[in-house]
């Protein structure tokens, strides 16, 4: 049961005091506008939020960097999944950059929120699964980002909140994916009190797919991406597309369209290869395309 306690209330000030540690990695490909680091290996594109000066806030620059790197080479067959994470030991994201929201600049404010919405759409429209990997604090729009991803994992020490109400800015847009992921009462609790929930609580209410011990974080990321790599990219793509399409449909329409999707899926060479490999007790050799028999 979620309890309202003083220690559970996270303010933007407390988020800003969260300790950021140094992170180094092999095969780092690029740094874009000093907001994110990009690493690609074995079909996995890792977008590392790395702007400690702003506590990985989702500033306009950060948002644009994330969107461009989600969409980059999205039709490349070698791209199999995207991981969004922060530098190990640092917070995931403190949410929007409040400095951009204090100026009397409605045009800027609108661009920030529209770009944030573009980022959420880029995640759902990406042909590959997008995974949020959280080891730390995800607040406000940072929590929104976690809720919008296809798969989300976190460590036991992670915390999630929508604390905008503490500053007089209700987390209306973060609440959109939040209330679609967790029970309504949990969403209202987070949005109206500004209180945080733990990684374990986030898993129990469905905000994250899995919570793991702190020392198992990297292993779990690898387990998920490796599992996705072993599947047909094209089959995963059509499946993801339909999952999002059917969410807003009534159940009868969803089943009608789902039947058509299954029938068309079976016409694909990758589907027939998958069935044959199962019968023949061997690993499938995927084409990763949409060609039909």
Secondary structure as a PSIPRED ss2 file (coil, helix, strand):
# PSIPRED VFORMAT (PSIPRED V4.0)

   1 X C   1.000  0.000  0.000
   2 X C   1.000  0.000  0.000
   3 X C   1.000  0.000  0.000
   4 X C   1.000  0.000  0.000
   5 X C   1.000  0.000  0.000
   6 X H   0.000  1.000  0.000
   7 X H   0.000  1.000  0.000
   8 X H   0.000  1.000  0.000
   9 X E   0.000  0.000  1.000
  10 X C   1.000  0.000  0.000
  11 X C   1.000  0.000  0.000
  12 X H   0.000  1.000  0.000
  13 X H   0.000  1.000  0.000
  14 X H   0.000  1.000  0.000
  15 X H   0.000  1.000  0.000
  16 X H   0.000  1.000  0.000
  17 X C   1.000  0.000  0.000
  18 X C   1.000  0.000  0.000
  19 X C   1.000  0.000  0.000
  20 X C   1.000  0.000  0.000
  21 X C   1.000  0.000  0.000
  22 X C   1.000  0.000  0.000
  23 X C   1.000  0.000  0.000
  24 X C   1.000  0.000  0.000
  25 X C   1.000  0.000  0.000
  26 X C   1.000  0.000  0.000
  27 X C   1.000  0.000  0.000
  28 X E   0.000  0.000  1.000
  29 X E   0.000  0.000  1.000
  30 X E   0.000  0.000  1.000
  31 X E   0.000  0.000  1.000
  32 X E   0.000  0.000  1.000
  33 X C   1.000  0.000  0.000
  34 X C   1.000  0.000  0.000
  35 X C   1.000  0.000  0.000
  36 X E   0.000  0.000  1.000
  37 X E   0.000  0.000  1.000
  38 X E   0.000  0.000  1.000
  39 X E   0.000  0.000  1.000
  40 X E   0.000  0.000  1.000
  41 X E   0.000  0.000  1.000
  42 X C   1.000  0.000  0.000
  43 X C   1.000  0.000  0.000
  44 X E   0.000  0.000  1.000
  45 X E   0.000  0.000  1.000
  46 X E   0.000  0.000  1.000
  47 X E   0.000  0.000  1.000
  48 X E   0.000  0.000  1.000
  49 X E   0.000  0.000  1.000
  50 X C   1.000  0.000  0.000
  51 X C   1.000  0.000  0.000
  52 X H   0.000  1.000  0.000
  53 X H   0.000  1.000  0.000
  54 X H   0.000  1.000  0.000
  55 X C   1.000  0.000  0.000
  56 X C   1.000  0.000  0.000
  57 X C   1.000  0.000  0.000
  58 X C   1.000  0.000  0.000
  59 X C   1.000  0.000  0.000
  60 X H   0.000  1.000  0.000
  61 X H   0.000  1.000  0.000
  62 X H   0.000  1.000  0.000
  63 X H   0.000  1.000  0.000
  64 X H   0.000  1.000  0.000
  65 X H   0.000  1.000  0.000
  66 X H   0.000  1.000  0.000
  67 X H   0.000  1.000  0.000
  68 X H   0.000  1.000  0.000
  69 X H   0.000  1.000  0.000
  70 X H   0.000  1.000  0.000
  71 X H   0.000  1.000  0.000
  72 X C   1.000  0.000  0.000
  73 X C   1.000  0.000  0.000
  74 X C   1.000  0.000  0.000
  75 X C   1.000  0.000  0.000
  76 X C   1.000  0.000  0.000
  77 X C   1.000  0.000  0.000
  78 X C   1.000  0.000  0.000
  79 X C   1.000  0.000  0.000
  80 X C   1.000  0.000  0.000
  81 X E   0.000  0.000  1.000
  82 X E   0.000  0.000  1.000
  83 X E   0.000  0.000  1.000
  84 X E   0.000  0.000  1.000
  85 X E   0.000  0.000  1.000
  86 X E   0.000  0.000  1.000
  87 X C   1.000  0.000  0.000
  88 X C   1.000  0.000  0.000
  89 X C   1.000  0.000  0.000
  90 X C   1.000  0.000  0.000
  91 X C   1.000  0.000  0.000
  92 X C   1.000  0.000  0.000
  93 X E   0.000  0.000  1.000
  94 X C   1.000  0.000  0.000
  95 X C   1.000  0.000  0.000
  96 X C   1.000  0.000  0.000
  97 X C   1.000  0.000  0.000
  98 X H   0.000  1.000  0.000
  99 X H   0.000  1.000  0.000
 100 X H   0.000  1.000  0.000
 101 X H   0.000  1.000  0.000
 102 X H   0.000  1.000  0.000
 103 X C   1.000  0.000  0.000
 104 X C   1.000  0.000  0.000
 105 X C   1.000  0.000  0.000
 106 X H   0.000  1.000  0.000
 107 X H   0.000  1.000  0.000
 108 X H   0.000  1.000  0.000
 109 X H   0.000  1.000  0.000
 110 X H   0.000  1.000  0.000
 111 X H   0.000  1.000  0.000
 112 X H   0.000  1.000  0.000
 113 X H   0.000  1.000  0.000
 114 X H   0.000  1.000  0.000
 115 X H   0.000  1.000  0.000
 116 X H   0.000  1.000  0.000
 117 X H   0.000  1.000  0.000
 118 X H   0.000  1.000  0.000
 119 X H   0.000  1.000  0.000
 120 X H   0.000  1.000  0.000
 121 X H   0.000  1.000  0.000
 122 X H   0.000  1.000  0.000
 123 X H   0.000  1.000  0.000
 124 X H   0.000  1.000  0.000
 125 X H   0.000  1.000  0.000
 126 X C   1.000  0.000  0.000
 127 X C   1.000  0.000  0.000
 128 X C   1.000  0.000  0.000
 129 X E   0.000  0.000  1.000
 130 X E   0.000  0.000  1.000
 131 X E   0.000  0.000  1.000
 132 X E   0.000  0.000  1.000
 133 X E   0.000  0.000  1.000
 134 X E   0.000  0.000  1.000
 135 X C   1.000  0.000  0.000
 136 X C   1.000  0.000  0.000
 137 X E   0.000  0.000  1.000
 138 X E   0.000  0.000  1.000
 139 X E   0.000  0.000  1.000
 140 X C   1.000  0.000  0.000
 141 X H   0.000  1.000  0.000
 142 X H   0.000  1.000  0.000
 143 X H   0.000  1.000  0.000
 144 X H   0.000  1.000  0.000
 145 X H   0.000  1.000  0.000
 146 X H   0.000  1.000  0.000
 147 X H   0.000  1.000  0.000
 148 X H   0.000  1.000  0.000
 149 X C   1.000  0.000  0.000
 150 X C   1.000  0.000  0.000
 151 X E   0.000  0.000  1.000
 152 X E   0.000  0.000  1.000
 153 X E   0.000  0.000  1.000
 154 X E   0.000  0.000  1.000
 155 X E   0.000  0.000  1.000
 156 X C   1.000  0.000  0.000
 157 X C   1.000  0.000  0.000
 158 X C   1.000  0.000  0.000
 159 X E   0.000  0.000  1.000
 160 X E   0.000  0.000  1.000
 161 X E   0.000  0.000  1.000
 162 X C   1.000  0.000  0.000
 163 X H   0.000  1.000  0.000
 164 X H   0.000  1.000  0.000
 165 X H   0.000  1.000  0.000
 166 X H   0.000  1.000  0.000
 167 X H   0.000  1.000  0.000
 168 X C   1.000  0.000  0.000
 169 X C   1.000  0.000  0.000
 170 X C   1.000  0.000  0.000
 171 X C   1.000  0.000  0.000
 172 X H   0.000  1.000  0.000
 173 X H   0.000  1.000  0.000
 174 X H   0.000  1.000  0.000
 175 X H   0.000  1.000  0.000
 176 X H   0.000  1.000  0.000
 177 X H   0.000  1.000  0.000
 178 X H   0.000  1.000  0.000
 179 X H   0.000  1.000  0.000
 180 X H   0.000  1.000  0.000
 181 X H   0.000  1.000  0.000
 182 X C   1.000  0.000  0.000
 183 X C   1.000  0.000  0.000
 184 X H   0.000  1.000  0.000
 185 X H   0.000  1.000  0.000
 186 X H   0.000  1.000  0.000
 187 X H   0.000  1.000  0.000
 188 X H   0.000  1.000  0.000
 189 X H   0.000  1.000  0.000
 190 X H   0.000  1.000  0.000
 191 X H   0.000  1.000  0.000
 192 X H   0.000  1.000  0.000
 193 X H   0.000  1.000  0.000
 194 X C   1.000  0.000  0.000
 195 X E   0.000  0.000  1.000
 196 X E   0.000  0.000  1.000
 197 X E   0.000  0.000  1.000
 198 X E   0.000  0.000  1.000
 199 X H   0.000  1.000  0.000
 200 X H   0.000  1.000  0.000
 201 X H   0.000  1.000  0.000
 202 X H   0.000  1.000  0.000
 203 X H   0.000  1.000  0.000
 204 X H   0.000  1.000  0.000
 205 X H   0.000  1.000  0.000
 206 X C   1.000  0.000  0.000
 207 X C   1.000  0.000  0.000
 208 X C   1.000  0.000  0.000
 209 X C   1.000  0.000  0.000
 210 X E   0.000  0.000  1.000
 211 X E   0.000  0.000  1.000
 212 X E   0.000  0.000  1.000
 213 X C   1.000  0.000  0.000
 214 X H   0.000  1.000  0.000
 215 X H   0.000  1.000  0.000
 216 X H   0.000  1.000  0.000
 217 X H   0.000  1.000  0.000
 218 X H   0.000  1.000  0.000
 219 X H   0.000  1.000  0.000
 220 X H   0.000  1.000  0.000
 221 X H   0.000  1.000  0.000
 222 X H   0.000  1.000  0.000
 223 X H   0.000  1.000  0.000
 224 X H   0.000  1.000  0.000
 225 X H   0.000  1.000  0.000
 226 X H   0.000  1.000  0.000
 227 X H   0.000  1.000  0.000
 228 X H   0.000  1.000  0.000
 229 X H   0.000  1.000  0.000
 230 X C   1.000  0.000  0.000
 231 X C   1.000  0.000  0.000
 232 X C   1.000  0.000  0.000
 233 X H   0.000  1.000  0.000
 234 X H   0.000  1.000  0.000
 235 X H   0.000  1.000  0.000
 236 X H   0.000  1.000  0.000
 237 X H   0.000  1.000  0.000
 238 X H   0.000  1.000  0.000
 239 X H   0.000  1.000  0.000
 240 X H   0.000  1.000  0.000
 241 X H   0.000  1.000  0.000
 242 X H   0.000  1.000  0.000
 243 X H   0.000  1.000  0.000
 244 X H   0.000  1.000  0.000
 245 X H   0.000  1.000  0.000
 246 X H   0.000  1.000  0.000
 247 X C   1.000  0.000  0.000
 248 X C   1.000  0.000  0.000
 249 X C   1.000  0.000  0.000
 250 X C   1.000  0.000  0.000
 251 X H   0.000  1.000  0.000
 252 X H   0.000  1.000  0.000
 253 X H   0.000  1.000  0.000
 254 X H   0.000  1.000  0.000
 255 X H   0.000  1.000  0.000
 256 X H   0.000  1.000  0.000
 257 X H   0.000  1.000  0.000
 258 X H   0.000  1.000  0.000
 259 X H   0.000  1.000  0.000
 260 X H   0.000  1.000  0.000
 261 X H   0.000  1.000  0.000
 262 X H   0.000  1.000  0.000
 263 X H   0.000  1.000  0.000
 264 X H   0.000  1.000  0.000
 265 X H   0.000  1.000  0.000
 266 X H   0.000  1.000  0.000
 267 X C   1.000  0.000  0.000
 268 X E   0.000  0.000  1.000
 269 X H   0.000  1.000  0.000
 270 X H   0.000  1.000  0.000
 271 X H   0.000  1.000  0.000
 272 X H   0.000  1.000  0.000
 273 X H   0.000  1.000  0.000
 274 X H   0.000  1.000  0.000
 275 X H   0.000  1.000  0.000
 276 X H   0.000  1.000  0.000
 277 X H   0.000  1.000  0.000
 278 X H   0.000  1.000  0.000
 279 X H   0.000  1.000  0.000
 280 X C   1.000  0.000  0.000
 281 X C   1.000  0.000  0.000
 282 X C   1.000  0.000  0.000
 283 X C   1.000  0.000  0.000
 284 X C   1.000  0.000  0.000
 285 X C   1.000  0.000  0.000
 286 X C   1.000  0.000  0.000
 287 X C   1.000  0.000  0.000
 288 X C   1.000  0.000  0.000
 289 X C   1.000  0.000  0.000
 290 X C   1.000  0.000  0.000
 291 X C   1.000  0.000  0.000
 292 X E   0.000  0.000  1.000
 293 X C   1.000  0.000  0.000
